[in-house]
Amino acid sequence: MKLPHSFAPRSRAQRSAALGAFGAVASWLLLASIAARAATAGEIATAQAAADQMQPSATLRKIAENGAIVLGTRESSVPFSYTVKQQPLGYSYDIALKVVDEVKKRLKMPNLAVKNVPVTSANRISYVVNNQVDLECGSTAHVAERDPLVAFSNSFFQYGIRMAVKKKSGIRNYSDLANKTVATTAGTSDEHILRQMSIDQKLNLRIISARDHAEAFAALKSDRAVAFVMDDPLLYGKIAQEGAARNDYAVTGTSLANEAYGCMMRKGDPVFKRIVDDVIANMQRSGEATKLYETWFMRPIPPDGINLQFPMSPEMRALFANPNDRTID
């Protein structure tokens, strides 16, 4: 499928109207967002001066000009971002839609279109960098080595990296994998960690770098691999999709690393990042994010009514109490 690099511009009158709305809203956005946090008239004046010096949002300008916001979506990152009958849905996708609602308000464009572009672990960063998507909220780890390329929002999920195995295999930890074939997903931090562990521990792993999580789990399911190493909530998601056969699998192994997911966007646009950060922080502090978590991790979800039964961790509760965009390094 050929993915568009941009969308056709609208008429001159539509472009003019959109840019006019953008210009007015962008200036107000900066001042209101900062001044709302100021406690004194002096702080408000300082905030206004700082806002006046800041550049407008290139992302908001692009969205206004095109009359559409472009979301990068995943196809098999259950329950974060996945597709059912070509329709994206999931925990992360719901967060992205909350950002869309806020952008519509800020730009005063209630009929703003939403374009969904499928991305993979291998190409998601390049799609953000090259303006093919405006926002990617899926299952992307905020790790320090990605900071020079893209900007990350406040984190919305914390997790560990472990492995799914068949119970009958007898595999319990990574030393049991020596000289065996292991699957992971290409382009993930998990792949890098797995390869480094194989070297450091002299495990001589044969690693299948699959296109997506569904393909990696299929390697485990068909016995082409003895383990699937990935973020533990994604492992629970794939196992839950197996129905009655879910009892044949287990998530095991000491966590190789602890990481956090965030939404990705282009660097150098603090105005747009502030919008995304504020949406996530407000959801977490208000309790809305907790309800969203319960919907996607503790209740039956589409398309088959599976229930991940994945209770919220103490680390997640701490994150919701203190929203931030820090890496866990």
C-alpha positions in Angstrom: 0.0 0.0 0.0 1.5 3.3 -1.0 1.3 5.8 1.8 0.9 9.5 1.1 3.6 12.0 2.1 1.1 14.8 2.3 -2.5 15.5 1.6 -3.8 17.6 -1.3 -4.1 21.3 -0.4 -7.6 22.7 -0.2 -8.8 25.8 -2.0 -7.1 29.2 -1.5 -10.0 30.5 0.5 -10.0 27.4 2.7 -6.3 27.6 3.2 -6.6 31.3 4.1 -9.3 30.7 6.6 -7.4 27.8 8.2 -4.2 29.8 8.5 -6.1 32.7 10.0 -7.6 30.5 12.6 -4.3 28.9 13.2 -2.4 32.2 13.7 -4.9 33.5 16.2 -5.2 30.3 18.1 -1.4 29.6 18.2 -0.6 32.9 19.9 -3.4 32.4 22.4 -2.4 28.8 23.0 1.1 29.7 24.1 0.1 32.4 26.4 -2.9 30.7 27.9 -1.0 27.5 28.5 1.8 29.2 30.3 -0.1 32.0 32.0 -2.6 29.6 33.5 0.2 28.2 35.6 1.4 31.6 36.8 0.5 32.8 40.3 1.2 36.5 40.1 0.9 39.4 37.7 4.7 39.5 37.4 4.8 35.8 36.5 2.1 36.4 33.9 4.1 39.2 32.3 7.2 37.0 32.2 5.1 34.2 30.7 3.7 36.6 28.1 7.2 37.8 27.1 8.4 34.2 26.8 5.4 33.2 24.8 6.0 36.1 22.4 9.5 34.9 21.7 8.4 31.3 21.0 7.9 30.0 17.5 4.4 29.0 16.3 3.6 25.3 16.0 4.6 23.9 12.6 2.6 20.8 13.4 -0.6 22.8 14.1 0.0 24.9 10.9 0.3 21.7 8.8 -2.8 20.3 10.4 -4.7 23.5 9.8 -3.6 23.8 6.2 -4.5 20.2 5.3 -7.7 20.1 7.3 -6.5 16.8 8.8 -4.4 15.3 11.6 -2.5 12.2 10.7 -2.2 9.4 13.3 0.3 6.6 13.1 -1.4 3.4 14.1 -0.3 -0.2 14.8 -1.9 -3.3 13.4 -1.2 -5.9 16.1 -0.1 -4.1 19.4 -3.0 -5.5 21.4 -4.4 -3.8 23.5 -2.6 -0.6 22.8 -3.1 0.0 19.1 -4.5 -2.6 16.7 -7.0 -2.9 13.9 -10.3 -4.8 13.7 -12.0 -4.7 10.3 -9.5 -2.0 9.2 -10.6 0.2 12.1 -7.9 1.2 14.6 -8.7 0.9 18.3 -7.0 0.4 21.7 -5.7 2.0 24.9 -3.1 4.1 23.1 -5.4 5.0 20.2 -8.0 6.3 22.6 -5.4 8.6 24.1 -4.5 9.8 20.6 -8.2 10.6 20.0 -8.3 12.7 23.2 -5.4 14.7 21.7 -7.4 15.1 18.5 -10.3 16.5 20.4 -8.0 19.0 22.0 -6.5 20.0 18.7 -10.0 20.6 17.3 -10.8 22.9 20.1 -7.5 24.8 19.9 -7.8 25.3 16.1 -11.6 25.9 16.3 -11.9 23.2 13.6 -14.7 20.8 14.9 -14.8 19.0 11.5 -11.1 18.3 11.4 -10.5 15.0 9.6 -8.5 12.1 11.2 -6.3 10.2 8.8 -4.9 6.8 10.1 -1.6 5.6 8.6 -0.4 2.1 9.6 3.2 2.0 10.9 5.5 -0.8 12.1 8.2 -1.0 14.7 10.7 -0.6 11.9 9.3 2.5 10.1 7.4 4.4 12.8 10.2 6.8 13.7 10.9 7.7 10.0 7.2 8.3 9.4 7.3 10.9 12.2 10.5 12.5 11.1 9.4 12.7 7.5 6.1 14.4 8.2 4.1 11.3 7.2 2.3 11.2 10.6 1.7 14.0 13.1 1.4 11.8 16.2 2.1 8.1 16.9 0.5 6.7 20.1 1.1 3.0 20.0 3.6 0.9 21.9 6.8 2.9 21.4 9.3 2.9 24.2 10.8 6.3 25.2 14.5 5.4 25.3 17.3 7.9 25.4 18.8 6.9 22.0 15.6 8.0 20.3 15.6 11.5 21.8 17.8 13.0 19.0 15.3 11.9 16.4 11.8 12.5 17.8 10.0 14.1 20.8 8.1 12.1 23.3 5.0 13.0 25.3 4.4 12.3 29.0 4.6 8.5 29.5 1.3 6.6 29.5 2.5 3.1 30.4 5.3 1.4 32.3 6.3 -2.2 31.8 9.1 -4.8 31.8 10.7 -6.8 29.0 10.2 -10.6 29.4 9.4 -13.6 27.3 6.4 -15.8 26.3 7.1 -19.5 26.1 5.1 -22.7 25.9 4.8 -24.2 29.3 5.7 -27.7 28.1 9.1 -26.3 26.9 10.5 -26.1 30.5 12.1 -22.7 29.7 12.0 -20.5 32.8 14.8 -18.0 32.3 17.2 -16.7 29.7 20.0 -19.2 30.5 17.6 -21.9 29.2 17.6 -20.3 25.7 21.3 -21.0 25.0 21.8 -22.2 21.3 18.1 -21.9 20.6 15.9 -19.8 18.3 14.1 -16.8 19.8 11.7 -14.4 18.2 11.3 -10.7 18.8 10.0 -7.7 16.7 12.3 -5.8 14.4 13.0 -2.2 15.1 12.2 -2.4 18.9 14.4 -1.7 21.9 13.7 -5.3 22.8 15.6 -6.6 19.8 18.6 -4.5 20.7 18.5 -5.7 24.3 18.1 -9.3 23.3 21.0 -9.2 20.9 23.2 -7.6 23.5 22.2 -10.2 26.1 23.1 -13.0 23.7 26.6 -11.5 23.3 27.1 -10.7 27.0 25.9 -14.0 28.3 27.4 -16.0 25.3 24.0 -17.6 24.6 24.6 -17.9 20.9 20.9 -17.2 20.2 19.4 -17.5 16.7 17.1 -14.5 16.6 14.1 -14.1 14.3 13.4 -10.4 13.8 9.7 -10.4 12.8 7.8 -7.6 11.0 5.3 -7.2 13.8 4.2 -8.8 17.1 1.7 -11.1 15.4 4.4 -12.6 13.2 6.8 -13.0 16.2 4.2 -14.8 18.3 3.3 -17.0 15.3 7.0 -18.2 15.3 6.5 -19.3 18.9 3.2 -20.9 18.2 4.5 -22.9 15.3 7.6 -24.0 17.3 10.0 -22.1 14.9 11.1 -20.3 18.0 11.1 -21.4 21.7 10.4 -17.9 23.1 9.1 -14.5 22.1 10.9 -11.7 23.9 8.8 -8.5 24.1 7.2 -6.0 26.4 5.2 -8.0 29.0 1.8 -6.4 28.4 2.1 -7.2 24.6 2.9 -10.8 25.5 -0.2 -11.0 27.7 -2.2 -9.5 24.8 -1.0 -12.1 22.3 -1.5 -15.0 24.7 -5.0 -13.8 25.6 -5.9 -14.0 21.9 -5.4 -17.7 21.9 -8.7 -18.4 23.7 -8.7 -21.8 25.5 -5.1 -22.4 24.3 -3.9 -19.5 26.4 -3.2 -21.9 29.2 -0.5 -23.5 27.0 1.7 -20.4 27.4 3.4 -18.5 30.2 5.2 -15.2 30.6 8.4 -15.8 32.4 12.0 -14.6 32.9 13.5 -11.8 35.0 12.7 -8.4 33.4 15.5 -7.5 31.0 14.7 -3.8 31.4 11.9 -1.5 32.6 10.7 1.0 30.0 7.8 3.4 29.4 5.6 4.1 26.4 5.0 7.6 25.1 3.4 9.3 22.1 5.9 10.3 19.4 5.9 13.6 17.5 8.4 15.7 15.6 11.1 17.5 17.5 11.3 21.3 17.8 7.6 21.9 18.4 7.1 22.7 22.1 3.6 24.0 21.5 2.2 20.8 20.1 4.1 18.7 22.7 2.5 20.8 25.4 -0.9 20.0 24.1 -0.2 16.3 24.1 1.5 16.4 27.5 -1.4 18.3 29.0 -4.0 15.9 27.6 -2.2 12.9 29.1 -1.4 14.5 32.4 -5.1 15.7 32.8 -6.3 12.1 32.0 -3.9 10.6 34.6 -4.7 13.1 37.4 -8.4 13.1 36.9 -8.8 9.4 37.0 -9.9 9.1 33.4 -6.7 7.2 32.5 -7.4 4.7 35.3 -10.8 4.0 33.9 -9.3 3.7 30.4 -6.8 1.2 31.8 -9.5 -0.9 33.4 -11.4 -0.9 30.1 -8.5 -2.3 28.1 -6.6 -4.4 30.6 -9.2 -5.7 33.0 -12.3 -6.2 30.9 -13.3 -8.1 27.7 -12.0 -6.2 24.6 -12.8 -6.5 20.8 -13.0 -8.4 18.7 -13.4 -11.7 20.6 -14.1 -10.5 24.1 -10.7 -11.5 25.5 -9.6 -10.3 29.0 -5.9 -9.7 29.6 -6.4 -9.7 33.4 -3.4 -7.5 33.7 -3.8 -5.4 37.0 -2.3 -2.0 37.2 1.2 -2.0 38.8 2.4 0.2 41.6 4.7 1.8 39.1 1.8 2.8 36.9 -0.1 4.3 39.8 3.0 6.3 40.7 3.2 7.5 37.1 -0.4 8.6 37.1 0.1 10.5 40.3 3.1 12.3 38.9 2.9 12.6 35.1 6.3 13.0 33.4 8.2 12.4 30.1 11.4 11.0 31.6 13.0 7.9 30.3 13.6 4.9 32.7 17.3 4.5 32.2 
